[in-house]
Each structure stands twice: as C-alpha cells, then as structure tokens.
Amino acid sequence: MTLSLSNLLSVKTKNPKKRLGRGNASGEGGYCGRGLKGQRSRSGGRKGLKIKGLRILSRSLPKLGGFKKHKKIKNKK
C-alpha cells in the first residue's frame, strides 16, 4: 500500500482535554487545579517565575555594546 493523503489516519489522543472552570460538577471547577494561594495560582503567575530564573543567566553574560562604531585603526606612514 502506498502512502498518500487519501489513506492517512488521524492520530487520536489518549486522554481527553480537561475543561477547566466549568463548575464543581465537572471535577475541575472552583480553583481549576491551581490550588488556593500563591504566585502560580494567580493569572500570569508563571511568567514572573520564568523571568526570575533567567536573572542568573543574564548576570553571568557580559554586556554587549549597542550602537558604538568600532573604527578601524589605520597605520600612518
């Protein structure tokens, strides 16, 4: 059997996607699996944590000159 677009099968996921925040009867209502308090439970909380982790990396790298012109040194005779 040759492979073509007409005989490709779609890949089905094993677990259905969770529908968060759709009421307590759904099983993922209320706090929607985030927990009660803390930075990760807030909206946009994970973004701040990523930046905090990158702070060490940015300190270890040297600063690069932005818009400086590097003139070539010409030997005068």
C-alpha positions as CSV (number, residue, x, y, z in Angstrom):
1,M,0.0,0.0,0.0
2,T,1.5,3.4,-1.0
3,L,1.4,6.4,1.3
4,S,-0.8,9.2,0.1
5,L,-3.1,11.9,1.5
6,S,-6.2,9.8,1.0
7,N,-5.1,6.9,3.2
8,L,-3.6,8.8,6.2
9,L,-5.3,8.2,9.5
10,S,-5.6,10.9,12.2
11,V,-3.8,10.3,15.5
12,K,-6.2,10.1,18.4
13,T,-5.1,11.4,21.8
14,K,-5.2,9.0,24.7
15,N,-6.8,11.4,27.2
16,P,-9.4,14.0,26.5
17,K,-8.6,17.6,27.2
18,K,-9.6,18.9,30.6
19,R,-12.3,21.6,30.6
20,L,-11.3,23.9,33.4
21,G,-13.6,26.2,35.3
22,R,-16.9,24.7,34.2
23,G,-18.5,24.3,37.5
24,N,-17.9,22.0,40.5
25,A,-19.7,19.0,39.0
26,S,-17.2,18.8,36.2
27,G,-14.4,17.9,38.6
28,E,-12.2,20.8,37.6
29,G,-14.2,23.7,38.9
30,G,-13.6,26.1,41.7
31,Y,-9.8,26.6,41.7
32,C,-9.4,24.7,38.4
33,G,-6.4,22.6,39.7
34,R,-4.3,25.6,40.5
35,G,-4.6,25.4,44.3
36,L,-5.7,28.0,46.8
37,K,-3.0,30.7,47.1
38,G,0.4,31.6,45.8
39,Q,2.1,33.1,42.7
40,R,1.2,30.1,40.5
41,S,-2.4,30.3,41.3
42,R,-2.7,33.8,40.1
43,S,-3.2,34.8,36.5
44,G,0.1,35.4,34.8
45,G,2.0,33.9,37.8
46,R,4.2,31.5,35.8
47,K,5.5,34.3,33.6
48,G,7.2,36.0,36.6
49,L,8.8,32.8,37.7
50,K,10.5,32.2,34.4
51,I,12.0,35.7,34.3
52,K,13.3,35.2,37.9
53,G,15.1,32.1,36.8
54,L,16.7,33.8,33.8
55,R,18.1,36.6,36.0
56,I,21.2,34.5,36.9
57,L,21.9,33.7,33.3
58,S,21.6,37.4,32.3
59,R,24.1,38.4,35.1
60,S,26.7,35.9,34.0
61,L,26.8,37.1,30.4
62,P,28.9,40.1,29.5
63,K,27.3,43.3,28.3
64,L,27.4,43.9,24.6
65,G,28.0,47.4,23.1
66,G,24.8,48.6,21.5
67,F,25.4,51.3,18.9
68,K,29.1,52.0,19.1
69,K,31.1,52.4,16.0
70,H,34.2,50.4,16.0
71,K,36.7,52.4,13.9
72,K,39.4,50.6,12.1
73,I,42.9,51.7,13.1
74,K,44.9,52.6,10.1
75,N,48.7,52.7,10.2
76,K,50.0,56.2,9.2
77,K,53.2,56.3,7.2
